[in-house]
């Protein structure tokens, strides 16, 4: 089951997956699995994988970039450590004309993640080379997006996969969906290239309808989906003229990755099970 949703253990496996997806007209973001490292050396080792990835992407001329988590870069150990590590990766992305996406984790890390990305993006040479993820189910996300859009930071908007208290996140799906649609409209009107990350046909239709009504170029944003999930929908969107990026995780940390996600939100179990039997 894991091989359906994880590209493999090695960097080479992720690059093979990226090559195959590019051949289908799909862009890629590569994610070396791992979170909450316990030593500075582990954080630096995790970062080294991303340096190798950035070099490999440039050498192979892949349509790909990278996504990372701050806890994988040592955020739990030291904010300065994580900041230095991510700053060096963004510098590498600038040199490679690539892009680093800083993933969003649980709400304990939300403000620190936003602060770090805004600080890095404020350097003129980094603009357009570092972005962030915002989760539509958080009540604070509308305010966060206003600030990030004013900085012209590229955002991946997703619904959110962590278990959070009702005081911080909308507990009902209809409210999450309403937030997602409202925030999508803000992003599409911003003039910045953003990613709309969803497999929900209703959210995809709402995005397409709004873009059509506002005469927004379908190439000015992209849909983003998970590796192995709704592959039929990924291909059909490309055929319709939309840009689609596939999030490709890899590495030997696949088991804790799955177990953590499934333990945090039991709904994730049903999501994976349903998509395992799709094309």
C-alpha positions as CSV (number, residue, x, y, z in Angstrom):
1,X,0.0,0.0,0.0
2,X,2.8,2.4,0.9
3,X,4.3,2.0,-2.6
4,X,1.2,3.5,-4.1
5,X,1.6,6.8,-2.1
6,X,5.4,6.9,-1.5
7,X,7.9,6.9,-4.4
8,X,10.5,4.7,-2.7
9,X,13.4,4.8,-0.2
10,X,16.1,6.5,-2.2
11,X,16.7,9.9,-4.0
12,X,17.0,7.9,-7.2
13,X,13.4,6.6,-6.7
14,X,12.0,10.1,-6.3
15,X,13.9,11.3,-9.4
16,X,12.5,8.4,-11.4
17,X,9.0,9.2,-10.3
18,X,9.5,12.9,-11.1
19,X,10.8,12.0,-14.6
20,X,7.7,9.8,-15.2
21,X,5.3,12.4,-14.0
22,X,7.0,15.1,-16.1
23,X,6.5,12.9,-19.1
24,X,2.7,13.1,-18.4
25,X,2.8,16.9,-18.3
26,X,2.8,17.0,-14.5
27,X,5.1,19.2,-12.4
28,X,6.5,17.7,-9.1
29,X,7.5,18.7,-5.6
30,X,9.8,16.3,-3.9
31,X,9.6,15.7,-0.1
32,X,12.2,13.7,1.8
33,X,10.1,12.2,4.6
34,X,11.0,12.9,8.2
35,X,9.9,15.1,11.1
36,X,11.0,16.1,14.6
37,X,14.7,15.2,14.5
38,X,16.4,14.9,17.9
39,X,19.9,16.1,17.2
40,X,21.5,18.9,15.2
41,X,23.4,16.3,13.2
42,X,20.2,14.7,12.1
43,X,18.8,18.1,11.0
44,X,21.9,18.7,8.9
45,X,21.8,15.3,7.4
46,X,18.1,15.9,6.5
47,X,19.1,19.2,4.9
48,X,21.9,17.5,2.9
49,X,19.3,15.3,1.1
50,X,17.6,18.5,-0.1
51,X,20.9,19.9,-1.3
52,X,21.4,16.7,-3.3
53,X,17.9,17.0,-4.6
54,X,18.3,20.6,-5.8
55,X,21.5,19.6,-7.7
56,X,19.9,16.5,-9.2
57,X,16.8,18.5,-10.3
58,X,19.0,21.1,-12.0
59,X,21.3,18.5,-13.6
60,X,18.3,16.4,-15.0
61,X,16.4,19.6,-16.0
62,X,13.3,18.3,-14.2
63,X,10.1,20.4,-13.7
64,X,10.4,19.9,-10.0
65,X,11.1,21.7,-6.7
66,X,11.3,20.6,-3.0
67,X,9.1,20.8,0.1
68,X,10.5,20.4,3.6
69,X,9.3,20.6,7.2
70,X,10.9,22.8,9.8
71,X,10.9,20.1,12.5
72,X,13.0,18.0,10.1
73,X,15.4,21.0,10.0
74,X,15.8,21.2,13.8
75,X,13.1,23.6,14.8
76,X,12.3,21.7,18.0
77,X,16.0,22.0,18.9
78,X,16.7,25.6,18.0
79,X,14.9,28.2,15.9
80,X,18.3,29.6,14.9
81,X,19.5,26.2,13.7
82,X,16.4,25.7,11.6
83,X,16.6,29.2,10.2
84,X,20.3,28.8,9.2
85,X,19.6,25.4,7.6
86,X,16.6,26.6,5.6
87,X,18.3,29.8,4.6
88,X,21.2,27.8,3.1
89,X,18.7,25.7,1.1
90,X,17.0,28.8,-0.2
91,X,20.4,30.2,-1.2
92,X,20.9,26.9,-3.1
93,X,17.5,27.2,-4.7
94,X,18.3,30.8,-5.9
95,X,21.6,29.6,-7.4
96,X,19.7,26.7,-9.1
97,X,16.8,28.8,-10.2
98,X,14.6,26.5,-8.2
99,X,12.1,26.8,-5.3
100,X,11.8,25.6,-1.7
101,X,8.3,25.2,-0.1
102,X,8.2,25.2,3.7
103,X,5.4,22.9,4.7
104,X,3.0,23.8,7.5
105,X,2.8,21.5,10.5
106,X,0.6,21.7,13.6
107,X,-0.5,25.0,15.2
108,X,2.5,24.9,17.6
109,X,4.6,25.8,14.6
110,X,2.3,28.1,12.6
111,X,3.5,31.5,13.6
112,X,7.2,30.5,13.6
113,X,6.8,29.1,10.1
114,X,5.2,32.2,8.8
115,X,7.8,34.4,10.5
116,X,10.7,32.5,9.0
117,X,9.3,32.4,5.5
118,X,8.5,36.1,5.5
119,X,12.0,36.9,6.8
120,X,13.7,34.8,4.1
121,X,11.4,36.1,1.4
122,X,12.1,39.7,2.4
123,X,15.6,39.4,1.0
124,X,15.4,40.7,-2.6
125,X,17.4,37.8,-4.0
126,X,15.1,35.2,-2.4
127,X,11.8,36.5,-3.8
128,X,10.0,33.9,-5.8
129,X,12.3,31.1,-4.5
130,X,10.7,30.3,-1.1
131,X,7.0,29.7,-0.3
132,X,4.7,28.4,2.4
133,X,1.6,26.3,3.0
134,X,-1.6,27.6,4.6
135,X,-4.3,25.3,5.9
136,X,-7.8,26.5,5.2
137,X,-9.3,24.8,8.3
138,X,-7.5,27.2,10.7
139,X,-9.5,30.1,11.8
140,X,-6.5,32.4,11.5
141,X,-5.7,31.6,7.9
142,X,-7.6,34.5,6.3
143,X,-5.5,37.0,8.2
144,X,-2.3,35.0,7.5
145,X,-3.0,35.0,3.8
146,X,-3.6,38.7,3.7
147,X,-0.1,39.3,5.1
148,X,1.6,36.7,2.9
149,X,-0.1,38.0,-0.2
150,X,0.9,41.5,0.6
151,X,4.5,40.2,0.6
152,X,3.8,38.4,-2.7
153,X,4.8,35.0,-1.2
154,X,3.8,31.9,-3.1
155,X,1.3,29.8,-1.1
156,X,0.1,26.3,-1.3
157,X,-3.5,26.2,0.1
158,X,-4.7,22.9,1.5
159,X,-7.5,22.0,3.8
160,X,-5.3,20.7,6.7
161,X,-4.5,17.2,8.0
162,X,-3.6,17.7,11.7
163,X,-6.0,17.3,14.6
164,X,-6.6,20.7,16.1
165,X,-9.0,22.0,18.7
166,X,-12.3,23.6,17.6
167,X,-11.1,27.0,19.0
168,X,-8.3,27.0,16.4
169,X,-9.8,25.1,13.5
170,X,-13.2,24.7,11.9
171,X,-14.6,21.3,13.1
172,X,-17.2,21.0,10.3
173,X,-16.4,20.1,6.7
174,X,-18.8,22.7,5.3
175,X,-17.0,25.5,7.2
176,X,-13.6,24.2,6.0
177,X,-14.9,24.1,2.4
178,X,-16.3,27.6,2.7
179,X,-12.9,28.8,4.0
180,X,-11.1,27.0,1.3
181,X,-13.2,28.5,-1.5
182,X,-12.9,32.0,0.0
183,X,-9.2,31.8,0.4
184,X,-8.8,30.4,-3.1
185,X,-10.5,33.4,-4.5
186,X,-8.1,35.7,-2.7
187,X,-5.1,33.8,-4.0
188,X,-6.3,33.7,-7.6
189,X,-6.9,37.4,-7.6
190,X,-3.5,38.2,-6.1
191,X,-1.4,38.0,-9.3
192,X,1.0,35.7,-7.5
193,X,1.5,32.1,-8.7
194,X,-0.1,29.9,-6.0
195,X,-1.0,26.2,-5.6
196,X,-4.5,25.0,-4.9
197,X,-4.0,21.7,-3.2
198,X,-7.1,19.5,-3.2
199,X,-8.5,16.3,-4.5
200,X,-12.1,17.4,-3.8
201,X,-14.0,17.7,-7.0
202,X,-16.2,20.4,-5.5
203,X,-13.2,22.5,-4.6
204,X,-11.7,22.0,-8.0
205,X,-14.9,23.0,-9.7
206,X,-15.2,26.1,-7.6
207,X,-11.7,27.1,-8.5
208,X,-12.2,26.5,-12.2
209,X,-15.6,28.4,-12.2
210,X,-14.1,31.4,-10.3
211,X,-11.1,31.6,-12.6
212,X,-13.4,31.4,-15.7
213,X,-15.7,34.1,-14.4
214,X,-12.9,36.4,-13.5
215,X,-11.0,35.6,-16.7
216,X,-8.0,34.4,-14.8
217,X,-5.4,32.6,-16.9
218,X,-5.4,28.9,-16.0
219,X,-1.7,28.9,-16.3
220,X,-1.3,31.6,-13.6
221,X,-1.9,29.0,-10.8
222,X,-1.7,25.3,-10.3
223,X,-3.6,22.5,-8.8
224,X,-1.6,20.3,-6.4
225,X,-2.3,16.7,-5.5
226,X,-0.6,13.8,-3.7
227,X,1.4,11.1,-5.4
228,X,-0.8,8.1,-6.2
229,X,-4.1,10.0,-5.4
230,X,-6.6,10.6,-8.1
231,X,-4.1,10.0,-10.9
232,X,-7.1,10.1,-13.4
233,X,-8.0,13.6,-12.2
234,X,-4.4,14.8,-12.4
235,X,-4.2,13.8,-16.1
236,X,-7.6,15.1,-17.0
237,X,-6.8,18.5,-15.5
238,X,-3.6,18.7,-17.6
239,X,-5.7,17.8,-20.7
240,X,-8.0,20.6,-19.9
241,X,-5.1,23.1,-19.9
242,X,-4.5,23.4,-16.2
243,X,-1.1,23.2,-14.5
244,X,-0.9,20.3,-12.0
245,X,1.9,19.6,-9.5
246,X,2.2,16.2,-7.7
247,X,3.7,16.0,-4.2
248,X,6.1,13.1,-4.2
249,X,7.3,11.8,-0.8
250,X,10.1,9.3,-0.5
251,X,12.5,7.9,2.1
252,X,12.7,5.3,4.8
253,X,10.6,7.4,7.2
254,X,7.5,6.4,5.3
255,X,6.1,4.2,8.1
256,X,6.1,6.9,10.9
257,X,4.9,9.4,8.3
258,X,1.8,7.2,7.6
259,X,1.2,6.2,11.2
260,X,1.4,9.8,12.5
261,X,-1.0,11.1,9.9
262,X,-3.5,8.2,10.5
263,X,-3.3,8.6,14.3
264,X,-3.8,12.3,14.2
265,X,-7.0,12.2,12.0
266,X,-8.9,8.9,11.6
267,X,-10.5,10.4,8.5
268,X,-7.2,10.1,6.8
269,X,-7.5,6.3,6.9
270,X,-10.7,6.4,4.9
271,X,-9.2,8.9,2.5
272,X,-6.2,6.6,1.7
273,X,-8.3,3.5,1.6
274,X,-10.8,5.0,-0.9
275,X,-8.0,6.3,-3.2
276,X,-6.1,3.1,-3.1
277,X,-8.7,1.6,-5.3
278,X,-9.0,4.5,-7.7
279,X,-7.1,4.6,-10.9
